[in-house]
């Protein structure tokens, strides 16, 4: 089943459009063409009663209109109020461009761009503008490896050394750490090991091998500390099993079958796009900065680019809307808690009124949100930030991409989820004058994922399919 858009069903007067799951190079090429043709359906203009004033920063010409979103009831989300708040957010001096999509009850109901692709420019951000996903890319790697495990090509509980030749850990721990440990950041390393060397131009495979020279902070599986260089061993696993480059394997098995024609994993895939958001360290008064290569060289950790439209499609798949591509078994595997992450609760302290627990699965974070289980991730590289959060039971959630270093849009996921759960309104976006607790602004954006505290395994959850003996 393809992505489901509320405007498609409404406009053609029948059920949601269906595009078949396609495999193979020739069929995949046909799918790309079909998807491109379908993109014309996104050239929607709001009905006159719902028209967005031209002097506001939302770029409504190619967006799903508020009228369409509201006609698709039942809905708990006030799309008009949300759109007005996002237009106000887009005027903040720290913002440049922003793209937002909301899936409600499994359908894409809101899809809109705000601001411009470059500070001071005239090109508007649209649902087709390409941004970087940064660490939201980790969920792609988790899904891909779990899919290969479901196909019988590997075991999540086999030593990671069996599949990732370049990874070396202190005391030979690559023979003890499992694939599951890799994807849940439980390798026994300190947080962000060798990231600075990667940013200085180091070769990822050499840097993974040199991890053996570091001191372990715990045994594998016994603590959680966030990684990028080590995590990208997942790309090696995929390449070993499939015999194909990581990007090609993911594109063939995930992106193209889902119709995500804009998704790529290279600098050229970003800058070669017809519309792409330039990175900014500052906001409206800043100049764009160079697109950095570092995290494209660890694609499993932070290498994906796409439009907000395709990120919304990706979220639908995580909700179980595309079982031919990602089965319920795969989704249960990656979305099951593997490690408690108290450091994440510290980092998200602004939102403690809603969040009571944070854990990590395979490339995905899992939270207790006011008594509901939500899944998500955030990401950031120089000049770009991203977020995804959804409730897999309600098949509803939000994604956002923006091209500046401000953390302010991070409140969006809480305003949307509050509407979904009918919770009292709170100004999580900090646009009504009263600022909340400031979110840390790290120098290198991927550092926003640092875990302040390593978590002992005795306090960590174990997946139902983890057959290893419990820690002593």
SESE-889341 format. One record per residue (C-alpha): x, y, z; residue in three letters. Coordinates in nm, 2 decimals. Last residue first. Layout:
// residues N
[pt [X Y Z] 'ALA']
...
// end
This chain:
// residues 472
[pt [2.47 -1.09 3.68] 'UNK']
[pt [2.34 -0.97 3.34] 'UNK']
[pt [2.06 -1.18 3.20] 'UNK']
[pt [2.14 -1.47 2.98] 'UNK']
[pt [2.10 -1.40 2.61] 'UNK']
[pt [1.77 -1.49 2.45] 'UNK']
[pt [1.66 -1.14 2.34] 'UNK']
[pt [1.33 -1.20 2.16] 'UNK']
[pt [1.11 -1.04 2.44] 'UNK']
[pt [1.33 -0.73 2.43] 'UNK']
[pt [1.50 -0.66 2.76] 'UNK']
[pt [1.44 -0.35 2.96] 'UNK']
[pt [1.73 -0.18 3.13] 'UNK']
[pt [1.78 -0.14 3.51] 'UNK']
[pt [2.01 -0.44 3.54] 'UNK']
[pt [2.18 -0.32 3.22] 'UNK']
[pt [2.33 -0.02 3.38] 'UNK']
[pt [2.26 0.31 3.21] 'UNK']
[pt [2.54 0.55 3.11] 'UNK']
[pt [2.44 0.90 3.21] 'UNK']
[pt [2.46 1.23 3.02] 'UNK']
[pt [2.35 1.07 2.69] 'UNK']
[pt [2.47 1.29 2.40] 'UNK']
[pt [2.21 1.33 2.12] 'UNK']
[pt [2.25 1.71 2.09] 'UNK']
[pt [2.61 1.62 1.99] 'UNK']
[pt [2.47 1.57 1.64] 'UNK']
[pt [2.44 1.94 1.62] 'UNK']
[pt [2.80 2.03 1.65] 'UNK']
[pt [2.83 2.33 1.88] 'UNK']
[pt [2.56 2.22 2.12] 'UNK']
[pt [2.26 2.44 2.19] 'UNK']
[pt [2.10 2.31 2.51] 'UNK']
[pt [1.72 2.36 2.52] 'UNK']
[pt [1.62 2.66 2.72] 'UNK']
[pt [1.36 2.60 2.99] 'UNK']
[pt [1.04 2.77 2.87] 'UNK']
[pt [1.00 3.12 2.72] 'UNK']
[pt [0.70 3.32 2.79] 'UNK']
[pt [0.61 3.55 2.49] 'UNK']
[pt [0.36 3.34 2.30] 'UNK']
[pt [0.60 3.18 2.06] 'UNK']
[pt [0.76 2.93 2.29] 'UNK']
[pt [0.69 2.63 2.07] 'UNK']
[pt [0.57 2.43 2.37] 'UNK']
[pt [0.30 2.69 2.44] 'UNK']
[pt [0.06 2.46 2.63] 'UNK']
[pt [-0.29 2.35 2.54] 'UNK']
[pt [-0.46 2.11 2.77] 'UNK']
[pt [-0.44 1.74 2.65] 'UNK']
[pt [-0.68 1.60 2.39] 'UNK']
[pt [-0.44 1.31 2.32] 'UNK']
[pt [-0.40 1.40 1.95] 'UNK']
[pt [-0.39 1.77 2.04] 'UNK']
[pt [-0.11 1.71 2.29] 'UNK']
[pt [0.07 1.51 2.03] 'UNK']
[pt [0.07 1.80 1.80] 'UNK']
[pt [0.18 2.06 2.05] 'UNK']
[pt [0.45 1.82 2.18] 'UNK']
[pt [0.59 1.75 1.83] 'UNK']
[pt [0.60 2.12 1.76] 'UNK']
[pt [0.82 2.20 2.06] 'UNK']
[pt [1.12 2.10 1.87] 'UNK']
[pt [1.06 2.39 1.64] 'UNK']
[pt [1.26 2.61 1.89] 'UNK']
[pt [1.59 2.41 1.87] 'UNK']
[pt [1.76 2.67 1.65] 'UNK']
[pt [2.04 2.55 1.43] 'UNK']
[pt [1.89 2.65 1.09] 'UNK']
[pt [1.76 2.45 0.80] 'UNK']
[pt [1.44 2.29 0.91] 'UNK']
[pt [1.27 1.94 0.89] 'UNK']
[pt [0.95 1.83 1.07] 'UNK']
[pt [0.76 1.51 1.13] 'UNK']
[pt [0.43 1.46 1.32] 'UNK']
[pt [0.23 1.17 1.45] 'UNK']
[pt [-0.08 0.95 1.42] 'UNK']
[pt [-0.13 0.58 1.37] 'UNK']
[pt [-0.33 0.57 1.70] 'UNK']
[pt [-0.14 0.26 1.82] 'UNK']
[pt [0.19 0.35 1.67] 'UNK']
[pt [0.19 0.70 1.84] 'UNK']
[pt [0.43 0.92 1.65] 'UNK']
[pt [0.73 1.14 1.68] 'UNK']
[pt [0.98 1.25 1.41] 'UNK']
[pt [1.23 1.54 1.43] 'UNK']
[pt [1.49 1.71 1.22] 'UNK']
[pt [1.76 1.98 1.23] 'UNK']
[pt [1.99 2.13 0.97] 'UNK']
[pt [2.27 2.38 0.96] 'UNK']
[pt [2.55 2.16 1.10] 'UNK']
[pt [2.40 1.82 1.17] 'UNK']
[pt [2.09 1.76 1.37] 'UNK']
[pt [1.86 1.48 1.46] 'UNK']
[pt [1.56 1.38 1.67] 'UNK']
[pt [1.39 1.05 1.71] 'UNK']
[pt [1.05 0.90 1.76] 'UNK']
[pt [0.82 0.64 1.91] 'UNK']
[pt [0.52 0.71 2.14] 'UNK']
[pt [0.37 0.50 2.42] 'UNK']
[pt [0.08 0.67 2.60] 'UNK']
[pt [0.06 0.74 2.97] 'UNK']
[pt [0.13 1.11 2.94] 'UNK']
[pt [0.40 1.04 2.68] 'UNK']
[pt [0.60 0.73 2.79] 'UNK']
[pt [0.88 0.75 2.54] 'UNK']
[pt [1.05 0.52 2.29] 'UNK']
[pt [1.36 0.62 2.09] 'UNK']
[pt [1.44 0.45 1.76] 'UNK']
[pt [1.75 0.31 1.60] 'UNK']
[pt [1.69 -0.04 1.75] 'UNK']
[pt [1.51 0.04 2.07] 'UNK']
[pt [1.59 0.31 2.32] 'UNK']
[pt [1.41 0.41 2.64] 'UNK']
[pt [1.26 0.73 2.78] 'UNK']
[pt [1.02 0.76 3.08] 'UNK']
[pt [0.79 1.02 3.23] 'UNK']
[pt [0.74 1.26 2.94] 'UNK']
[pt [0.46 1.51 2.94] 'UNK']
[pt [0.54 1.75 3.22] 'UNK']
[pt [0.90 1.65 3.16] 'UNK']
[pt [0.90 1.85 2.84] 'UNK']
[pt [1.17 2.11 2.92] 'UNK']
[pt [1.38 1.83 3.07] 'UNK']
[pt [1.43 1.67 2.73] 'UNK']
[pt [1.81 1.65 2.77] 'UNK']
[pt [1.77 1.52 3.13] 'UNK']
[pt [1.51 1.26 3.01] 'UNK']
[pt [1.75 1.16 2.74] 'UNK']
[pt [2.02 1.10 3.00] 'UNK']
[pt [1.79 0.86 3.18] 'UNK']
[pt [1.81 0.63 2.88] 'UNK']
[pt [1.68 0.28 2.96] 'UNK']
[pt [1.79 0.02 2.71] 'UNK']
[pt [1.63 -0.23 2.47] 'UNK']
[pt [1.28 -0.10 2.44] 'UNK']
[pt [1.08 -0.26 2.16] 'UNK']
[pt [1.03 -0.03 1.85] 'UNK']
[pt [1.29 -0.21 1.64] 'UNK']
[pt [1.16 -0.56 1.70] 'UNK']
[pt [0.79 -0.47 1.69] 'UNK']
[pt [0.84 -0.29 1.36] 'UNK']
[pt [1.01 -0.59 1.21] 'UNK']
[pt [0.74 -0.83 1.33] 'UNK']
[pt [0.46 -0.60 1.21] 'UNK']
[pt [0.61 -0.62 0.86] 'UNK']
[pt [0.80 -0.34 0.69] 'UNK']
[pt [0.77 -0.35 0.31] 'UNK']
[pt [0.45 -0.56 0.25] 'UNK']
[pt [0.32 -0.43 0.59] 'UNK']
[pt [0.31 -0.07 0.46] 'UNK']
[pt [0.07 0.11 0.71] 'UNK']
[pt [0.24 -0.05 1.01] 'UNK']
[pt [0.30 0.28 1.19] 'UNK']
[pt [0.67 0.28 1.09] 'UNK']
[pt [0.55 0.28 0.73] 'UNK']
[pt [0.34 0.59 0.78] 'UNK']
[pt [0.65 0.76 0.93] 'UNK']
[pt [0.85 0.69 0.61] 'UNK']
[pt [0.57 0.84 0.40] 'UNK']
[pt [0.59 1.15 0.62] 'UNK']
[pt [0.96 1.16 0.56] 'UNK']
[pt [0.88 1.14 0.19] 'UNK']
[pt [0.66 1.44 0.19] 'UNK']
[pt [0.91 1.63 0.41] 'UNK']
[pt [1.15 1.60 0.12] 'UNK']
[pt [1.46 1.37 0.15] 'UNK']
[pt [1.82 1.34 0.27] 'UNK']
[pt [1.96 1.04 0.46] 'UNK']
[pt [2.32 1.02 0.59] 'UNK']
[pt [2.31 1.04 0.97] 'UNK']
[pt [2.41 0.72 1.15] 'UNK']
[pt [2.36 0.46 0.88] 'UNK']
[pt [2.52 0.69 0.63] 'UNK']
[pt [2.85 0.73 0.81] 'UNK']
[pt [3.04 0.91 0.53] 'UNK']
[pt [2.74 1.13 0.48] 'UNK']
[pt [2.80 1.23 0.84] 'UNK']
[pt [3.13 1.41 0.76] 'UNK']
[pt [3.05 1.57 0.43] 'UNK']
[pt [2.95 1.92 0.55] 'UNK']
[pt [2.73 2.14 0.34] 'UNK']
[pt [2.90 2.48 0.34] 'UNK']
[pt [2.73 2.76 0.53] 'UNK']
[pt [2.44 2.98 0.44] 'UNK']
[pt [2.46 3.34 0.55] 'UNK']
[pt [2.29 3.47 0.86] 'UNK']
[pt [2.03 3.74 0.91] 'UNK']
[pt [1.73 3.51 0.89] 'UNK']
[pt [1.87 3.25 1.12] 'UNK']
[pt [2.21 3.13 1.24] 'UNK']
[pt [2.42 2.82 1.17] 'UNK']
[pt [2.25 2.79 0.83] 'UNK']
[pt [2.23 2.50 0.58] 'UNK']
[pt [2.08 2.55 0.24] 'UNK']
[pt [1.74 2.39 0.18] 'UNK']
[pt [1.71 2.21 -0.15] 'UNK']
[pt [1.48 2.25 -0.46] 'UNK']
[pt [1.58 2.10 -0.79] 'UNK']
[pt [1.80 1.85 -0.61] 'UNK']
[pt [2.17 1.83 -0.69] 'UNK']
[pt [2.28 1.98 -0.36] 'UNK']
[pt [2.11 1.71 -0.16] 'UNK']
[pt [2.17 1.39 -0.36] 'UNK']
[pt [2.52 1.53 -0.43] 'UNK']
[pt [2.59 1.53 -0.06] 'UNK']
[pt [2.49 1.17 -0.04] 'UNK']
[pt [2.23 0.94 0.10] 'UNK']
[pt [1.91 0.98 -0.11] 'UNK']
[pt [1.54 1.00 -0.06] 'UNK']
[pt [1.34 1.19 -0.32] 'UNK']
[pt [1.17 0.89 -0.48] 'UNK']
[pt [1.02 0.77 -0.15] 'UNK']
[pt [0.75 0.55 -0.32] 'UNK']
[pt [0.75 0.30 -0.03] 'UNK']
[pt [0.89 0.02 -0.26] 'UNK']
[pt [1.15 0.27 -0.37] 'UNK']
[pt [1.27 0.37 -0.02] 'UNK']
[pt [1.28 0.03 0.15] 'UNK']
[pt [1.43 -0.27 -0.03] 'UNK']
[pt [1.58 -0.11 -0.34] 'UNK']
[pt [1.68 0.22 -0.18] 'UNK']
[pt [1.81 0.06 0.13] 'UNK']
[pt [2.03 -0.18 -0.07] 'UNK']
[pt [2.15 0.10 -0.30] 'UNK']
[pt [2.24 0.33 -0.02] 'UNK']
[pt [2.43 0.05 0.17] 'UNK']
[pt [2.63 -0.05 -0.13] 'UNK']
[pt [2.54 -0.41 -0.25] 'UNK']
[pt [2.64 -0.76 -0.16] 'UNK']
[pt [2.32 -0.79 0.04] 'UNK']
[pt [2.45 -0.95 0.36] 'UNK']
[pt [2.79 -0.78 0.36] 'UNK']
[pt [2.66 -0.44 0.25] 'UNK']
[pt [2.38 -0.45 0.52] 'UNK']
[pt [2.63 -0.54 0.79] 'UNK']
[pt [2.87 -0.27 0.67] 'UNK']
[pt [2.60 -0.01 0.69] 'UNK']
[pt [2.52 -0.12 1.05] 'UNK']
[pt [2.89 -0.05 1.13] 'UNK']
[pt [2.76 0.30 1.11] 'UNK']
[pt [2.67 0.28 1.48] 'UNK']
[pt [3.04 0.28 1.57] 'UNK']
[pt [3.10 0.62 1.40] 'UNK']
[pt [2.77 0.76 1.53] 'UNK']
[pt [2.73 0.65 1.89] 'UNK']
[pt [2.51 0.72 2.20] 'UNK']
[pt [2.60 0.56 2.53] 'UNK']
[pt [2.38 0.28 2.68] 'UNK']
[pt [2.51 0.04 2.94] 'UNK']
[pt [2.54 -0.33 3.02] 'UNK']
[pt [2.49 -0.48 2.67] 'UNK']
[pt [2.87 -0.48 2.60] 'UNK']
[pt [3.07 -0.46 2.92] 'UNK']
[pt [3.11 -0.12 3.07] 'UNK']
[pt [3.30 0.21 3.03] 'UNK']
[pt [3.55 0.06 2.79] 'UNK']
[pt [3.88 0.23 2.75] 'UNK']
[pt [3.98 0.32 2.39] 'UNK']
[pt [4.24 0.15 2.17] 'UNK']
[pt [3.98 -0.09 2.03] 'UNK']
[pt [3.79 0.21 1.89] 'UNK']
[pt [4.07 0.24 1.63] 'UNK']
[pt [3.90 -0.01 1.40] 'UNK']
[pt [3.59 0.20 1.39] 'UNK']
[pt [3.81 0.51 1.31] 'UNK']
[pt [3.98 0.32 1.02] 'UNK']
[pt [3.64 0.23 0.88] 'UNK']
[pt [3.51 0.58 0.92] 'UNK']
[pt [3.80 0.75 0.75] 'UNK']
[pt [3.90 1.06 0.94] 'UNK']
[pt [3.81 1.40 0.80] 'UNK']
[pt [3.82 1.63 1.10] 'UNK']
[pt [3.45 1.56 1.16] 'UNK']
[pt [3.52 1.19 1.18] 'UNK']
[pt [3.80 1.26 1.43] 'UNK']
[pt [3.55 1.46 1.64] 'UNK']
[pt [3.31 1.17 1.63] 'UNK']
[pt [3.57 0.93 1.76] 'UNK']
[pt [3.34 0.79 2.04] 'UNK']
[pt [3.02 0.98 2.05] 'UNK']
[pt [2.93 0.87 2.40] 'UNK']
[pt [3.18 0.64 2.59] 'UNK']
[pt [3.20 0.29 2.46] 'UNK']
[pt [3.05 -0.02 2.62] 'UNK']
[pt [2.88 -0.13 2.29] 'UNK']
[pt [2.52 -0.06 2.41] 'UNK']
[pt [2.41 0.19 2.15] 'UNK']
[pt [2.08 0.02 2.07] 'UNK']
[pt [2.17 -0.07 1.71] 'UNK']
[pt [2.51 -0.20 1.81] 'UNK']
[pt [2.38 -0.40 2.11] 'UNK']
[pt [2.12 -0.56 1.88] 'UNK']
[pt [2.40 -0.67 1.64] 'UNK']
[pt [2.56 -0.83 1.94] 'UNK']
[pt [2.86 -0.73 2.15] 'UNK']
[pt [3.07 -1.02 2.27] 'UNK']
[pt [3.30 -1.07 1.97] 'UNK']
[pt [3.32 -0.70 1.92] 'UNK']
[pt [3.44 -0.69 2.28] 'UNK']
[pt [3.79 -0.78 2.18] 'UNK']
[pt [3.93 -0.60 2.49] 'UNK']
[pt [3.82 -0.26 2.37] 'UNK']
[pt [3.61 -0.27 2.05] 'UNK']
[pt [3.70 -0.33 1.68] 'UNK']
[pt [3.45 -0.26 1.40] 'UNK']
[pt [3.60 -0.29 1.06] 'UNK']
[pt [3.47 -0.64 0.98] 'UNK']
[pt [3.10 -0.58 1.05] 'UNK']
[pt [2.91 -0.91 1.00] 'UNK']
[pt [3.05 -1.17 1.24] 'UNK']
[pt [3.21 -0.90 1.45] 'UNK']
[pt [2.86 -0.79 1.56] 'UNK']
[pt [2.83 -1.11 1.76] 'UNK']
[pt [2.50 -1.29 1.68] 'UNK']
[pt [2.20 -1.17 1.87] 'UNK']
[pt [2.03 -0.98 1.59] 'UNK']
[pt [2.07 -1.29 1.38] 'UNK']
[pt [2.14 -1.27 1.01] 'UNK']
[pt [2.00 -1.35 0.66] 'UNK']
[pt [1.68 -1.51 0.79] 'UNK']
[pt [1.44 -1.28 0.61] 'UNK']
[pt [1.34 -1.14 0.95] 'UNK']
[pt [1.70 -1.06 1.02] 'UNK']
[pt [1.73 -0.87 0.69] 'UNK']
[pt [1.42 -0.67 0.79] 'UNK']
[pt [1.58 -0.60 1.13] 'UNK']
[pt [1.89 -0.47 0.96] 'UNK']
[pt [1.69 -0.24 0.73] 'UNK']
[pt [1.46 -0.12 1.01] 'UNK']
[pt [1.75 -0.03 1.24] 'UNK']
[pt [1.94 0.14 0.96] 'UNK']
[pt [1.64 0.35 0.86] 'UNK']
[pt [1.58 0.44 1.22] 'UNK']
[pt [1.93 0.58 1.24] 'UNK']
[pt [1.85 0.83 0.96] 'UNK']
[pt [1.66 1.04 1.22] 'UNK']
[pt [2.02 1.12 1.32] 'UNK']
[pt [2.07 1.37 1.03] 'UNK']
[pt [1.75 1.39 0.82] 'UNK']
[pt [1.89 1.64 0.57] 'UNK']
[pt [1.66 1.86 0.37] 'UNK']
[pt [1.51 1.85 0.02] 'UNK']
[pt [1.22 2.08 -0.08] 'UNK']
[pt [0.93 1.88 -0.23] 'UNK']
[pt [0.67 1.98 0.04] 'UNK']
[pt [0.76 2.34 -0.04] 'UNK']
[pt [1.02 2.58 0.10] 'UNK']
[pt [0.99 2.91 -0.09] 'UNK']
[pt [1.26 3.04 -0.32] 'UNK']
[pt [1.29 3.42 -0.27] 'UNK']
[pt [1.61 3.44 -0.08] 'UNK']
[pt [1.71 3.65 0.23] 'UNK']
[pt [1.81 3.33 0.42] 'UNK']
[pt [1.81 3.03 0.19] 'UNK']
[pt [1.54 2.77 0.12] 'UNK']
[pt [1.27 3.01 0.23] 'UNK']
[pt [1.00 3.03 0.49] 'UNK']
[pt [0.73 2.77 0.55] 'UNK']
[pt [0.65 2.44 0.38] 'UNK']
[pt [0.33 2.24 0.43] 'UNK']
[pt [0.18 1.89 0.45] 'UNK']
[pt [-0.11 1.82 0.67] 'UNK']
[pt [-0.35 1.52 0.65] 'UNK']
[pt [-0.11 1.24 0.56] 'UNK']
[pt [-0.33 0.94 0.64] 'UNK']
[pt [-0.27 0.66 0.90] 'UNK']
[pt [-0.52 0.79 1.16] 'UNK']
[pt [-0.35 1.13 1.15] 'UNK']
[pt [-0.02 1.19 0.98] 'UNK']
[pt [0.12 1.54 1.01] 'UNK']
[pt [0.38 1.70 0.79] 'UNK']
[pt [0.60 2.00 0.84] 'UNK']
[pt [0.87 2.19 0.64] 'UNK']
[pt [1.07 2.48 0.78] 'UNK']
[pt [1.30 2.74 0.63] 'UNK']
[pt [1.50 3.03 0.78] 'UNK']
[pt [1.43 3.05 1.15] 'UNK']
[pt [1.63 3.22 1.43] 'UNK']
[pt [1.47 3.56 1.35] 'UNK']
[pt [1.13 3.42 1.43] 'UNK']
[pt [0.88 3.48 1.14] 'UNK']
[pt [0.85 3.10 1.07] 'UNK']
[pt [0.72 3.05 1.42] 'UNK']
[pt [0.43 3.28 1.35] 'UNK']
[pt [0.34 3.08 1.04] 'UNK']
[pt [0.37 2.77 1.25] 'UNK']
[pt [0.13 2.91 1.50] 'UNK']
[pt [-0.12 3.00 1.23] 'UNK']
[pt [-0.09 2.65 1.08] 'UNK']
[pt [-0.15 2.49 1.42] 'UNK']
[pt [-0.46 2.70 1.48] 'UNK']
[pt [-0.60 2.60 1.14] 'UNK']
[pt [-0.50 2.24 1.18] 'UNK']
[pt [-0.69 2.20 1.51] 'UNK']
[pt [-0.61 1.83 1.56] 'UNK']
[pt [-0.86 1.59 1.72] 'UNK']
[pt [-0.99 1.48 1.39] 'UNK']
[pt [-1.29 1.28 1.26] 'UNK']
[pt [-1.27 1.39 1.01] 'UNK']
[pt [-1.12 1.44 0.65] 'UNK']
[pt [-1.28 1.77 0.58] 'UNK']
[pt [-1.05 1.95 0.82] 'UNK']
[pt [-0.73 1.85 0.64] 'UNK']
[pt [-0.87 1.93 0.30] 'UNK']
[pt [-0.98 2.28 0.42] 'UNK']
[pt [-0.63 2.34 0.57] 'UNK']
[pt [-0.49 2.28 0.23] 'UNK']
[pt [-0.23 2.02 0.14] 'UNK']
[pt [0.06 2.23 0.02] 'UNK']
[pt [0.18 2.33 -0.32] 'UNK']
[pt [0.06 2.69 -0.33] 'UNK']
[pt [0.04 2.73 0.05] 'UNK']
[pt [0.39 2.86 0.12] 'UNK']
[pt [0.35 2.97 0.48] 'UNK']
[pt [0.52 3.30 0.55] 'UNK']
[pt [0.21 3.52 0.59] 'UNK']
[pt [0.17 3.82 0.35] 'UNK']
[pt [-0.03 3.61 0.10] 'UNK']
[pt [-0.31 3.54 0.34] 'UNK']
[pt [-0.38 3.17 0.37] 'UNK']
[pt [-0.70 3.08 0.19] 'UNK']
[pt [-0.96 2.88 0.38] 'UNK']
[pt [-1.27 3.05 0.26] 'UNK']
[pt [-1.12 3.07 -0.09] 'UNK']
[pt [-1.04 2.70 -0.11] 'UNK']
[pt [-0.68 2.63 -0.04] 'UNK']
[pt [-0.45 2.58 -0.34] 'UNK']
[pt [-0.32 2.23 -0.41] 'UNK']
[pt [-0.03 2.14 -0.62] 'UNK']
[pt [0.02 1.82 -0.43] 'UNK']
[pt [-0.17 1.61 -0.69] 'UNK']
[pt [0.12 1.68 -0.93] 'UNK']
[pt [0.33 1.45 -0.72] 'UNK']
[pt [0.15 1.16 -0.87] 'UNK']
[pt [0.34 1.20 -1.19] 'UNK']
[pt [0.67 1.18 -0.99] 'UNK']
[pt [0.54 0.87 -0.81] 'UNK']
[pt [0.46 0.70 -1.14] 'UNK']
[pt [0.81 0.79 -1.28] 'UNK']
[pt [0.98 0.66 -0.97] 'UNK']
[pt [0.76 0.34 -0.98] 'UNK']
[pt [0.87 0.28 -1.34] 'UNK']
[pt [1.23 0.30 -1.24] 'UNK']
[pt [1.16 0.05 -0.96] 'UNK']
[pt [1.00 -0.19 -1.21] 'UNK']
[pt [1.32 -0.18 -1.42] 'UNK']
[pt [1.56 -0.21 -1.12] 'UNK']
[pt [1.38 -0.49 -0.93] 'UNK']
[pt [1.11 -0.48 -0.67] 'UNK']
[pt [0.78 -0.29 -0.67] 'UNK']
[pt [0.52 -0.26 -0.40] 'UNK']
[pt [0.21 -0.16 -0.59] 'UNK']
[pt [0.07 0.20 -0.59] 'UNK']
[pt [-0.27 0.25 -0.44] 'UNK']
[pt [-0.47 0.57 -0.44] 'UNK']
[pt [-0.69 0.61 -0.13] 'UNK']
[pt [-1.05 0.52 -0.19] 'UNK']
[pt [-1.28 0.71 -0.42] 'UNK']
[pt [-1.39 1.07 -0.51] 'UNK']
[pt [-1.07 1.17 -0.69] 'UNK']
[pt [-1.01 1.48 -0.48] 'UNK']
[pt [-1.11 1.36 -0.14] 'UNK']
[pt [-0.90 1.04 -0.16] 'UNK']
[pt [-0.60 1.22 -0.28] 'UNK']
[pt [-0.64 1.51 -0.04] 'UNK']
[pt [-0.62 1.28 0.26] 'UNK']
[pt [-0.29 1.14 0.15] 'UNK']
[pt [-0.21 0.77 0.19] 'UNK']
[pt [0.14 0.66 0.12] 'UNK']
[pt [0.14 0.35 -0.09] 'UNK']
[pt [0.00 0.00 0.00] 'UNK']
// end
